[in-house]
Amino acid sequence: MKTVELLAPVGKIENAYAAIENGADALFVGGKLFNARQYADNFADDELESIVKYSKLRGIKIYVTVNILIKQSEIERLFHYLNYLSDLGIDAVISQDLAVVSLVKNYFPHLTLHASTQMTAHSLEDVLLLKSIGFKRVVLARELHLNEISAITKTCGVEIETFVHGALCFSYSGQCLMSSLIGGRSGNRGRCAQPCRMKYTLLEADHPIQDKSYLLSLKDMCTIEFLPKLIDAGIHSFKIEGRMKSPEYVASVVSVYRKYLDLAKSGSEYEVDPKDVEELKKIFNRGGFSKGYYFEHSGKHMITADSPKHIGVRAGTVTHFSPKNHRATILLEEDLNPGDGIEVIRKGRESIGAGISKPY
């Protein structure tokens, strides 16, 4: 079976070490300039230099995001930044703006270019065009069916990368202007206000039929159960989303995907342990996972209308509550350990939570 790259999200240096130690083949990182996750910690120059050296010693590739839309007034600074990245010896630049492509081709031709998912490449023609102007890899739009991806990989002659785990946007890849319109902050400038994680009311003939719910909030994608099918489709790189996440998140997700990519490569029977799926849910899930768009069109089953944040896994049921002393009795279905947090979800009311200080 074809070997594929496991590409990990890195928003700060602790995440880089977590990804490398848990089996990532490559990291995608952002410096302080021109990257689409301006609210991540991101890498100062000395940190970027340090992680590039550390990764090269271990055979890990580093891709740097230069993936926002560039303003004319920023071209000179962009040139100097690309020159810095060129001297640093990174493995590729991820971009969505053709100004970056022009500068790289004219002044830094040895730099490898990857086309960001923000370019919305969703057809063979898109991919061939990007190939013709110098891109060595294309990160496809997330809305493609697996059959469409397979048809592209068979004939495009360029590396194909797709997302395999993490958050999904409600809007088409790279085409959302909602944050700009209602938040005054552009996602294509790295400052998405995450309008799809906000509450909305659904109206029909001016009458609310769904009041103040997270109607645009999609569940995170998880592909662990069908990785062999993605490998067979000819995808070169499996990308985990999450540059805003914690080192613990990166370590957990990377380690699970490493385990199953190695299993798929071994030729042994491919079977996913439910405990590993549960582990992924424990580290982060928004009301469960979806399969993304690999096998089906979008639908309401992909929406998590009750909460846009991590809700963990079901730990038990409240069997009794005393309003007098505010004590609850919980019938546990899972063990609770010091450091765990619990949240009681109350229908029609705000949830309440607490930390665990001793084992149960």
N, C-alpha and C positions, 0 to 999 in steps of 0.2 A: 504493500500500500504506500502511496506517495507520502513523503515527509512534508509537513507543513510547518510554518512558523507560528509560534505563539507570541503575540504582541501585546505587551502589558501597558496600562496607563500609568503615567508617573507625573504627579503634580508637585512633588517635593522630594527631597533627597532620601528621606526615610522610606518612601514608597519605592524608590529605585532599588534600594538594598533588599526590601521585602520581595520585590518582583524577581530579582536575580537569584536570591537564595531559594525561591520556590519554583524555579524552573522556566522562567521566561527566556525566549530566544532573542527577543528584541524589545526595546522600550521606545515609546513615543513621549517626548517631553517638550515643555515650553520654556523658553527663556522669558525674560522680563518684557521683551518687545514683540509686537506683531503676532501674538498667538490668541486663539479663540477661547481661552479660558483665563480671562484676566482676573477672575476672583479666586483662582487657585494660588497657592503660594508661589509656584513657578521657581525657576532657577536663576540665581544671580550668576554672574560670569564665573566666579571662582568655583561655585557648586557644579556648574555645567562642565567646566574643565575637569574637575575631580571625578565626576561620574563617567565622563567619556574615557578617561584613563583607566578607571576601575573596570569598566565594561570591556574595553579592548583586551585587557589581560585575561578576561574570562570568555572571550569569543562572543560577546553580546553586542548586537547592533544598536545604534542610537539614531533615531529619527527625530528631527526637531521641527516643531510646528511653526510655520510662518504662514498661517492660514486664515488671516483676516483680509478684508478688502482694504487696499492701500490708497491713501490720499496722495494727491500730487505733491503736497507740501512735505510728505514723508519719504520721498524717493531717495534723497541723499542719505538720510539716516538708514533706510533700508539697504542701500548699497554697502555702507560701512558694516552693517550687521551681517550681511551675507559674506562679506570679506572675512569677518571674524569667524563665522561658522566654517568657512572654507579652510582657514588656517587651523581650526580646531580638529579637523579630520572626522567630522560626523559622517554617518553612512547615507543619509538622505535628508532632503528638505520636503516637508509636506505643505502644499500650497493650493489656494483656490484662485489667486489673482494672477492674471497673465503678465502683469508688471514684474512679478517675481521670476516668471519663466524667461522673460526677455533679458533681465539682468543676469540671470544664471547662464543662459546660452551665450551671451556676449562677453561676459567677464569671468565667469567661474564654470567653464564647461565640464570640469571634472566632478562637479557636484551632481548627485543623483536627485531627480525630481519624482515625487509621488503626488498624484492628484487627489486632493482632499475630497471626502464625501460631500463637502459643501458645493462641489461643482455639479452635483446632481447627474452624474453619469449613469444613465439608466437604459442604454441600448448599445449594441455592438458599434453602431455608427459613432456614438459619443466616444467610446473607448478608442476606436481607431483614429479619430481626430486628435485625441489627447496624446496618443502614441506618436502621431506624425509631427507634433510640435515639441516632442522631447521628453515626455513623461515615461518613466520606466515601470511605474506601477500605478494602478488606478484603484482607489477606494470607492466601490460602487455605492450608489444610492441605496438606502436601507429598504426601500419599498419593493425590491425585486423578488420575484418568485424563484425558487431554486432551479426550475427548468430554464428560466431566462438566464440565470447566472451561468449554468452549465453550457448553454449555447454560446455565450460570450467567451468563456474560457477556452473552448475548443478551437476557436478561430482567430482570437485577437492577437496572439503573439506577444502579450505583455503580461506582467504579473498582476494578479487580481487579489484584492484584499476586501474582506467583508467583516462586519461586526458579528460577534457570536454571543456576547453577554453584556448586559447593562441597560441603561436608560434609553428609551425611544422618544423621539419628538412626535407630537401629533401632526405637525405639518410635514410636507415633503422635504427631504434632505436639502439643505441649503437654500430653500425658497421661503422661509418664514420671515415675514416682516411685522408680525404681531407685536413683538417686544418693542420695536421702534415706534409703532403707532400708538400703543396704549401705555408704554413705559418710558418712552424717550431714550431707550437704550437698544443698540443694535446687536443682535446675535452674530451678525457677520462682521462685527467689530470686536467680538469677544466679550460682550457685556449683556448677554441675554438675561432679561428679568424673569424668565420662566413663567410666562403667562399661562402655559398649559398646566401648571401646578396650582392655579388659583380657582376659586369658587365661581360658578356661573349658574344662572337660572335659565332653564329652557322654556321658551314661550311657544304657545300655539294659539294663533288669533288673539294675541295679547294676554292670554291667560297662562299662568305658570303651570307646567305639567311636571317639572322637576325643579325643586327650589334649592338654590345655593348648595350645589354639589360640585365635585371635581370632575366635570363632564369631559374635560380634555386630557385628563391625566392617564397616560398609558402605563400598564404594567411593564416592568423590566423584562428584557428578553433573556431566555436561557436556552442553549442549544445542546447541552451536555448529552441529552438522550439520543441525539441523531448526528453526532459528529462524523461517523463514517460516511454518511450521505454527503456531507459538506466536503469531505476529503475527496470522495469519488467525483464530485462536481468539478474538481480541478482548481479549487480556490488555493492560492499560494500562502496567504497569511490570514490567521484568525485573530481578530482584534477585539480586545476587551475594552469596553467603555468605562470611564471613571477617573478622570484626572482630578476630580474634586473630592475623591473618597479618601478614607484613612489607610494607613499602612496595613492594618489588620484586614481590611477589605481586599486590598491588593494581594496580600499573602494568601488568604483563603481561596479566592477565586482562581488565582494563577495555579495554586497547588492542585486544585480539583481538576482543572482543565489539562494540566500537565499529566496527571494520572491517566486520564481517559484518552488523550492523544497517544500516549505511550502504549496503552492497551490496544487501541485501534491499529497502531503500527506493528504490534507484536504478532498479529494474525490470530490471536486467541479469540474465543467467543466474546462478543461485545455485550456486556450486561452492566447496567448502571446500578450501583448500590443506593437504595433509597436514602440511606444515611448521608450520602454525599450531596444529594439534592437538598436534604434538610439542612445540611451545613451551609449551602449557598443561600437558603432562605433565612437562616439565622443571621448571617452577616449583612444581608440587605435584600428586602423584597417589598414591593408595594401591593400587598394583597395577592401574592402569588406571582407566577411567571407566565409569559406568553412565548410562543414560538416565533414571534416576529412575523415577517411576511414571507418566510421561506416556503410555506405550504398553502397559504390562504390569503384572501383579501382581508382588509381591516374589518373589524366588527366590534360590537359592544362588549364581547367577551375579552377584548384587549384593554378595556377601560377599568380603572380602579376608582370608582366615583366616591368612595367613602373617605379615602385619605391619600394624599400625594406623597407621604413620607414612609419611612421604614416601619413596618408593623410587626416584624419578628414572626414567631411561630406560636401557634396556640399552646398555652401552657396549662390551662385548666378552666374551670367554670366557677363563678361566684354562686355559692349555694345559700348564703345568708348574709344579710347586711343589717347592722344595727344603727339607725339614725342617731340614737342617743349617745353612743360613744364613738361613732364613725369607724367601727370595726367590721371587717368583712371576713367571711369564711370561704376559702377557696379549695375546691377539690382539684388537686394537681394531676395532670397527665404527663408532666415532664419534671425532671429534677431541677431544682433551683439552687444556684451556688453563689457565694459571695462575689459581688461585682456585676451580677445580672441585674437587669432592670425589668420590671413588669409594668404593664399598662392595662387598665380595666376599660374596655370599650363599652360605652353606655349608649344605647340606641337613642338617637334624638338629642343627645347631650354631649358636652365635651368629655373626652376621655381623661382619666386621671392615672398617674403613675407613681411608682416608688422604686427605690433601690433595695437590693437584697444584701444584708450584712452577715447572714449566717446561713449554712446549708439547710435545705428542706428536703 
